[in-house]
Amino acid sequence: MQDVTFSIAAGEVFAFLGPNGAGKTTTIKMSAGLVRPDSGSVCIGGYDLWRDHDRAARQMGAVLEGSRNLYWRMTVMENLLYWGTLRGMSTKLAKRRAGDLLERVGLTERARSTVQTLSRGMQQKVALCQALMHGPRLLLLDEPTLGLDYEAGEAIKQMVRGLAQDGTAILLTTHQLDVAQQLSDRLAIIRQGQLVLQGGTADLLQQFSHPVFAIVAASPWTAEILERVRHAAGEVRVIDSVSLVYTPNSEDMAGVYDLIASLAPHPILRVQRHQADLAEVFQKVVSEGASA
């Protein structure tokens, strides 16, 4: 690991991404206090994780992939009370907090059910409740939607968004790049122990997007139109009878406007610029060594 440095603000979802073997898990273990780094520091809520471990650890909650932070033969309420009191909460306070959290995730009626009888989505909700019992300022989320059906996955993502809106800082690790793109405000990609990309998610997607435009017509192109576009200032590829792709010679948008004008009065349904997704960015950075 070399100079892996990042920070997460309150109310921010930070996606920490990388291929297997890149150093992602080691970094997360350091952040969680499970592995001590040879150098550097981890600060949570103003407390150094190694010099003031107890106070720093109380600022943090974690949800591990596969609901590994739950006891499956205990009931939902027993799990929450156990972990709440383990973190120093009184039984009375833990019961009240557990009740509030279960109501928030719609599991009040399953409080007396054992964890092993719940669906995967319900188990993941309980795992989130467990991690939130003591009101942490930082939440570590490892693969929060892995293996869930669409409905359960959307419910978990909605919870994550709500937690961020409430001011919780969230460190998200996942191989589901679409989930990372939907949830994260900022992201970092690690490769061979080094951070190779870091920044705002929307900004990075824009930087990796290409000046390529897809134009779709409401009816087939005429021979006259096709002859006109041959003289455009840039590359025009006719995809089929109603669509073409235009790559201008430069970032200057004038060429796009000129091309659209040359299509008149042919009816146009849409003009759409290429927008990179996180999977494309990840592939370029990890496999091709590209940088923003």
N, C-alpha and C positions, 0 to 999 in steps of 0.2 A: 504494500500500500504506500502511495506517495502523495503527500499533500492533498488529501481528500478533505476539503473544507466546504461546508455549506451551513446555512442557517434557515430556520423556519419561523415565520412570524405568526403571532396569534391570529387565528381565523384563516390560515392558509393551508392548502393541501399541496404537499411537496412530493412528487413522484420520484423515487430513486430506482433507476432502471439499469439493467445490464444483463449480458448473457451469462449462462452458467459458468462459474469459475472466474468471473471478472473481479470478485472481491466484494460483491454486494452483501452477501450474508455475513461476512466478517465485519463489514462496516456496521451493519444493523446490530450485530452482537455487541460491538463496542458501544454503540449508542444506547443499548439496553443494559449495559453494565455486566454483560456475561463474559466479555473478553477485554482484558486490559491492554490498551495500545502501548507500544514501545515508546512512543512520544506523542505529544499533542494532548488535547483535552476535549472533554465533552461537557458542555454546560446546559443545564435544563432549568428554566425559570430563574436564572441567575446563580444557580448552585452548581459547583463543580462535582461531576459524578463520582470522582475518586477521592477528593478531599472532603466532601460533605455528602457521602453516598446516601444516607437515609433521607435527608431533605430533598436531594435531587430525585431519588427514586419515587418519592411520594408525588412528584409532579408528573409522573408518567404512567400510562396504562398501555396494555398491549393485547392485540388479538392475533393469535397465531393461526395459520392455515390449518383447517381440519378440526377446529374447535378443541385443540389440544389443551386449552387452559380451563377445561370444564371436567368435573367428575360425572361420568355418565350414569352411575347408579344412584346418584343423589338427585333430589328434586331440583327444579329451577330455583325455588326460593332458598333451599338449603345451600346451593352453590353460591348464590349472591350474598347470603348472610355470612357464610364461611369466609369468603374473600373480603367482604367488607370489614368484619371484625379483625381479620388478620392484618388489615391495614390500619388498625387502631380505632375504628369506628365503634361507638357503643351499639349494643343490640337494638336499642330503640331507634337510633338514628339509621342504622343499617336497614331495618325493616321499612322505615319510611322512604328511604332512598330507593330500595329495591322495588317497592310498590309503585313509586313514581316512574321509574325506568320501565317497568313491565307494562304500565299503562301507556307509556309513550310508544312502545313498539307493538302494542296490541296483543300482549301475551298474559294479561292479568288472569284469564281463566285457566292458563296452563301452569300457574305457579306451583301447584302440587304434583305436576307430572314429572317423572324422571326424565333426564336429558336424553337418554337412549330411545325414548318413545317419540321424540319430536322429529319433525322433518329436518332436512339439512338447512333449509332457510331459517327455520325457527331456532335451531341450534346456533346459527351464526348471529342471530339477534340476541340470544342469551349471552353469547360470548362478548358481544359489544356491551351489553348491560354490565357484565362482570367487570370489564375493563374500565367502565365509567363510574363504578360505585363510589370511588373516593374523589370524583371530580377532577381528573388530571388535566394539566395544561397542555400536555403533549400526548398524542395517541399514536402508537405504532400499529399499522395495519399491514398484515402480510396476507396477500391473496384473499381479500374479503369476499369476493364473489365467485371464486373458483368452484366449479361443480354445481352451482345453483341454476335452477331453471330461470327463465326470463323474468317472471313475476317476482320471485324471491330476490334475484339480482338487482332489479330496479328498486325494490324496497330497501335493500342495503345501501345502494348508492344514494337514495334519498336521505337516509339516515346520516350518511357521511357528509352530505351537503349541509344538512341541518346542524350537525356538530360544528362544522367550520363557521357557519353563520353565527353560532353562539359563542365563537371565540376560541375554540379548541384548535391548536396547531396539530396537523396530521402528517405523519411520515408514511407514505404509501409505497409498498413494494408489490409488484405484480408482473407477471409475464403476459397478462391480458392488456395489450397496448391500447385497445379501444376504451377500456375502463380507465386507464391512466389519462388518456386524452380527454375523456368526458369530465373527470373529477379534478384534475390537477390545475393549480394556478401557476406553479413553476415546476420544473423538472431538472434532473441531472442524469446523465448516462455515464456509467463507469465501464472502462475497458482495460483489462490487464492491470488492475490496481490503480488506475489513474482516471480522474474525471476528465472526460473528453468533450463534454457539452453540458452547459448549464444556462438556464435562463427562463423567462416567461414562456409558458406553453404556447400561447397564441402567437407571440413574437417569433419563436423558433419555427413554428409551422409556416408562418408567412415567409421567413427567410429561405426555407427550403422549397417553397412553391416556385414553379417555373412560369415565365411569361408566355404561356400557351393558352389559346382560347378555342373553346368548342362552340360552334355556331350551328344551330339547328333550325331548319326552315319549316314552315307550316305545310308546304307542298314541294314536290320535287324541283330541283334546280333546273332552270332552262339552259339550253345551249349557249344563249347570249350571256347569261350570268357566269357560267363556267369559263367562257372566253375572257370575261372581264377580270375575274380573280386570278387568272394566269399572270397578270401584269402587276399584282400587288407587291408592295415593298416588304417582302418577307416570304416565308415558305407557306404554301397552302396545300393541304392534302385533303382530297375529297374522299370521305369515308364511305358514304353511300349516297343514295338519291336525294336525301334531305339533310345531310350533315357534313360538315367539313371542320378541319382543325387548322388554325392559323398560328404561326410562330413569327412574330415581328423580328426585324433585324436588330432591334435594340429594345431597351426598357421603355422607350418613348411610346406613349399611348396613341400618338397621332396616327400611326399606321393602322391601328385597330379601328379607329374612327373612320379613316379613309376607306378601309375595306367594307365596313358596314354601310357606308354611304354608297359604295359601288353596287351593293346588293339591292338597293331600292329600285322599284317599288315592291320587290319580292317580299312576301310576309315572313317575318322571322319570329320563331317561338321563343328562343332564348339564346343569350350569349353568356358563356360561363368560363371564368378563368380557372386554370388548374390550381387546386388547393391540396398541398401535401397533407397526408395524415401521419400520425405518429409512427405507424408501422414503416412507412417509407423513410422517415427521418432516421429511425432506429437502424434500419437496414443499411442506409448510406453511411452512418457514423460507425457502426460496429464492423460491417463487412468491407466497406470501401475506404474507411478512414477519413471521410469528409468532415468538415467543420463549418459552423455557421459564420 
